[in-house]
Amino acid sequence: MNMQVLEARRDVSGGCKVNVTRGERIGRVSSEWYSRPHDERFLSLGELAGAVRGRAERSRTRVVETALIHVEANRTDPERLSLILPGAEAPVAPTHWSFGQLAAQVGAPAAYLRNLPAALAGINLQYGLTSNRAEQIKSKRRPQATLLRVGLVG
């Protein structure tokens, strides 16, 4: 076996030397950080880990039956689709991933449904949820957030 090991040049301090004249400076990274909500700006990995740990402690998982989920679309906002879960205090909006899972559950292509107005996509989802065989799915919800993650129980 022929193996060649390349080592980086090290400067006097013992760290790897970085050539700052190569590459390019992208200011978009900084602007994206500043455009985030305050609760999504972290100055260290420790702060990020603490925020994720706290969110995980506040999150709840329940099992709901697909036939009991009600899909709702608001006529005043054609881009907004919400789901009303049994026993939930408020409607929740599906995440991109959970919308795809829900579309697969009812047998509709998610990419197609995403291009439809919310009212029409809601009608298709509602029909699929009530006419297909009812299955139990897990709903994962974070308090103080308006999103839903759906996963099949299995």
NORUR-V736508 format. One line per field, one symbol per residue. phi: phi as a letter, one per 30 degrees, with the letter a starting at -180 (. if undefined). Layout:
BEGIN
phi = ???
END
This chain:
BEGIN
phi = .cbccccddcdddjdddccddcibccdddddddddddedccbcbdddddddddddddddbbbcbdddcdccbbcddbdccbbcccdiddbdbcddedddddddddcicdddddddddeddddddddddddcdddbcbdccbcdibcbbccbdda
END
